[in-house]
Amino acid sequence: MSAFKTNVVTGSALLALSENVRGWQKRDCYRQLNAYLYNAECDRVCLLFGLRRTGKTTLLRQAVLDMTPEDAARTAYIKATKQDTIANLNRDMEQLRSLGFRYVLLDEVTLMRDFIDSAALLSDIYAAQGMKIVLSGTDSLGFWFALHQELYDRAKMIHTTFIPYREHSRLLGIDQIDEYIRYGGTLRAGELAFDDAEVNAEDASFRDDESTRRYIDTAICKNIQHSLACCEDGGHFRHLRPLYETGELTGAINRIIEDMNHTFLVSVLTRDFLSHDLGLAARNLRKERNPEKRTTALDEIDTETVTQRLMDILEIRNRQEQTVPITKAHAVEIKEYLTALDLIVDCPIETTEPASEPVEHILFTQPGMRYCQAQALVHALMKDELFLCLSEREREAITDRILEEVRGRMMEDIILLETSKALGSRYKVCKLQFASGEFDMLVYDREENCCAAFEIKHSRQAVAEQSRHLLDVGKCALTERRFGKLVGKYVLYLGENKSIEGSVSYRNAGEFLKELPAFQLRLEMRGHESAEQTQTHMTM
C-alpha cells in the first residue's frame, strides 16, 4: 500500500509513463519550462496552464525524459483528482521533501477544490526550501485567480492556449493557412496522440460544429464555472451568480461566443458581400475554367435582397437562442474571463484622427473554433428559400464563395493577432480605418516614429486592385500625419514573394507568419532612410 495520500509516481514508473512522448516535437514554451527547472531561483512555483489539448501534460513528460538520471530519480509526478485536498497534498509534499525529492510536477492541480485559496503553501514553504514545483492544469482561470491572489509575485507563468501558425506548422507539418484556419488552436489527434481518449476521437477538436460546441462546453464553460465556484467559495461570480444558480451560465457563455462569431460574419457580409468583391466573385464564377464550378448565379440574384435576408436570419437566430436575458454586465464579465483564458484578444481598430476612440475588434486565438461556427451558420443561411430554387451546383458555388470571404477575413485576423503578439512594446500593431477603405494592418515604430502598411489577401494571384489603398496618395498622407513616415507598403497573400511597380512588395503570408519571431529584428525602420533601403531591411 502506498505511503502517499495522493497519486504520486516516481522512479521507473515515471520514466515508463513519459516514454510515449519520446521523439515528439516540443512546444516553443518548453524552453521556459526548462529554464525554470534549472535556474537557481527559489520561492517561486511555475504555472503551466492553458485550455485542453494544447500540450501541457506532454511538456511535463518531455521534461522528465530530458533529465539526467540523477535528476529523474529526484522527480515526482502527481496526477491530482477531485477527491484530493491541499491537506493530503501537503503531507505528500513534506514526505517527498524529506526523501530528497527536488522536482515535483503537479498535473491537473486545479481539480482540487481548495487549491486556489491555498496555493501559497507550495511557494512559501516548499519552493522556498529549494524544491522546483510545476503546477499544470486545464482550469486556466483558476490559475489566473491564484496568480492574482495566493501566488501574487511568487509564480512564473507559462501559457499554452495560444498556438501561433509558425508553431502549429512546425509541430504538425501543416504548411497551409487554410488548414490552420480549420484546425488551428489545438494540437490535432493523430500526429500527437495524447493519452486523453476524447483527444483520440476521429479528428480535430474543431472538425465540425458539434465538436466545436462540445469543446466550448467542456474546455471553456466548465473551466470558467469550476474556477468561479472554487475561488473564495464562489465570491467571484459577481453578476453571473444568478445564471450559475439556475444552470444557465454555460448557455450564456456559449451565446456570448456565438454572438461574437455572428458579429464577425455580419462584418464579412456587409464589407465583402455587398462590395466590389461580390462583383469579383461573380466574374470569377462566370469565367471559371472548370465547367462543373462555372455559374452565373451571382449575376442573377438581387444582391440587396439576398444580403438583407441573410442579415435577418442572423438576427432571428440570435433572438431564438435567448432564453435568459444577457445584460451588458454579463457580457463584460464573461469577456473578461475569456480574455483571462487567452481565448480572445481585443485589437482595436484605429483611425487617422489621434483624438478618436478606437473601435473594439475581438480576435479569437483559436481560429478553428471560429471558422467551424461560421461555416455552420453560413450553411444554415444557404437553406433560405431564395437559395433553394437554385441548382445544387449554384448553391454550392455561392456557399464556397462566402466561406472564401470568411477565410480571407480570418487570415487578416490571424496575421494581425500574431504580429501584435510577436512584436514587442516598441511597436503598435493595428488595423487602420479611413472614411472609405482601410489598411488591413499597420505596424508603427514608436521609437523612430515611422510605420509600414499592409494589405492582406486570401488569394494566390497578384493583381493591381489588391494594392489600391496602399497607392492612394490621400490615405498615405493621412497615415503619415498620425504615424510618421510611411516607409514600407506590403501585400501579404498566398502567392510567391515579388515586388511590383509603385514600391509595393508582395510577400507570402505563410512565410511572413513563420518568420515573425525575427521580424522585429528585421524591422529596422529609420526615418532618414529611403523606402527602398527600408524595404531591404524588411524583406521577408
BELNOR-V279966 format. One record per pair of residues at least 6 apart in sequence whose ideal C-beta (glycine too) atoms are under 6 Angstrom apart, sorted by the first residue. I is the first residue (numbers start at 1). J is the second residue. Records with the same first field share a line. If there is no record, write none. Layout:
BEGIN
I: J / J
END
This chain:
BEGIN
4: 92
5: 88 / 91 / 92
6: 78 / 84 / 88 / 89 / 92
7: 79
8: 76 / 78 / 92
9: 17 / 77
10: 76
14: 77
18: 61 / 64 / 65
21: 58 / 61 / 62
22: 65
25: 171
26: 62
27: 55
28: 167
29: 158
30: 59
32: 158
33: 59 / 63 / 158
36: 46 / 156
37: 132
42: 128 / 130
43: 127 / 128
44: 127 / 154 / 155 / 156
45: 122 / 123 / 127 / 133 / 135 / 155
46: 134 / 156
47: 135 / 143 / 155 / 157
48: 56 / 134 / 136 / 158
49: 137 / 140 / 143
50: 140 / 159 / 160 / 161
51: 161 / 219
52: 138 / 219
53: 186 / 187 / 199 / 205
54: 160 / 161
55: 160 / 187
56: 136 / 160
57: 107
60: 105
74: 101 / 102
75: 103
76: 96 / 101 / 104
77: 105
78: 106
79: 107
80: 108 / 109 / 111 / 112
81: 111
82: 111
84: 112
86: 114 / 118
93: 126
102: 131
103: 132
104: 133
105: 134
106: 135
107: 136
108: 137
109: 115 / 135 / 137
110: 137 / 139 / 142
113: 230
116: 142 / 145 / 146 / 230 / 231
119: 146 / 150 / 151
120: 150
122: 133
123: 154
127: 133
139: 223 / 226 / 227
140: 341
141: 223 / 224 / 227 / 337 / 340
142: 227
144: 340
145: 231
147: 155
159: 342
161: 342
162: 342 / 365
164: 418
165: 180 / 513
166: 513 / 514
168: 180 / 184
169: 175
172: 191
177: 411 / 510
181: 367 / 371 / 407 / 410
182: 368 / 371
183: 204 / 368
184: 367 / 368
185: 366 / 368 / 369
186: 205
188: 204
189: 199 / 200
205: 215
206: 212 / 368 / 369 / 372
209: 372 / 376
212: 369 / 372 / 373
216: 254
221: 250 / 253
224: 337
225: 249
228: 236 / 237
237: 244
238: 333
239: 329 / 330 / 333
240: 249 / 333
243: 249 / 252
248: 324
252: 326
253: 334
255: 321
256: 331 / 334
260: 362
261: 370 / 373 / 374
262: 314
265: 374 / 377
268: 405 / 406 / 409
269: 310
272: 405
273: 307
274: 307
281: 298 / 401
282: 298 / 299
285: 295 / 298 / 397
286: 296
288: 294
295: 394 / 397
297: 390 / 394 / 398
309: 384 / 386
310: 381
313: 381
338: 344
342: 365
343: 365
344: 362 / 364
345: 363
346: 360 / 362
347: 361 / 363 / 416 / 420
348: 358 / 361
349: 359 / 361 / 431 / 433
350: 358 / 430 / 432
351: 433
352: 478 / 482
354: 482
363: 413 / 417
364: 370
367: 410 / 414
374: 406
378: 402 / 403
382: 395 / 399
387: 395
407: 458
408: 458
411: 458
412: 440 / 456
415: 456
416: 441
418: 513 / 516
419: 429
420: 429
422: 516
423: 520
426: 446 / 447
427: 443 / 445
428: 444
429: 443
430: 442
432: 439 / 442
434: 475
437: 469
439: 453
440: 454 / 455 / 456
441: 454
442: 451 / 453
443: 452
444: 451 / 483
445: 525
448: 525 / 527
449: 484
450: 484 / 485 / 487 / 525 / 527
451: 483 / 484 / 486
452: 488
453: 470 / 489
454: 490 / 492
455: 466 / 470 / 491
456: 492
457: 466 / 493
459: 493
460: 494 / 495
462: 495 / 506
466: 491
467: 491 / 504
469: 475
470: 489 / 504
471: 502
476: 486
479: 486
480: 486
485: 527
487: 525 / 531 / 534
488: 534 / 535 / 538
489: 503 / 504
490: 505 / 507
491: 506
492: 507 / 509 / 512
497: 507 / 508
498: 506
499: 505
503: 531
505: 535
507: 540
511: 540
512: 540
515: 540
522: 537 / 538
523: 538
524: 537
525: 534
END
